[in-house]
């Protein structure tokens, strides 16, 4: 199986278009490691949705998960 990863806004510069990542090696690992794989710095505020539900970076990836990364809106 696989994990689907997609991003919105400026996070697409790290992830690119929606794509599947082979689940082998990712199942049971935290989303934070997936973010590191794409080179997203820890300092970048990111909202993580897994299967439509907000999750912490410590969420452990499961086979078939859909991970969507959204930038935290800032400004004013």
C-alpha positions, 0 to 999 in steps of 0.5 A: 500500500501507500501513503498519500501526501499533499500540501497547500500554499507555500508548502508545495515548494517542499512537497510538490504535487499530491503523490503516493509514498510507499508505506514501507518504512513509514508505517509506525513512524511519526509524521514529523519524520515525514516532514523532515524527509521533505525538508520542511523545517521544524520552524515552519508552522504547519497544520497536519491533517490525516484522513481529514482529522487534525493531528500532531506531528507525533501521529504515527503513520498508518498504511493508507493514510492521507496526509495533507499539510496546510500552512498556518495563516499569519499576518495582520 
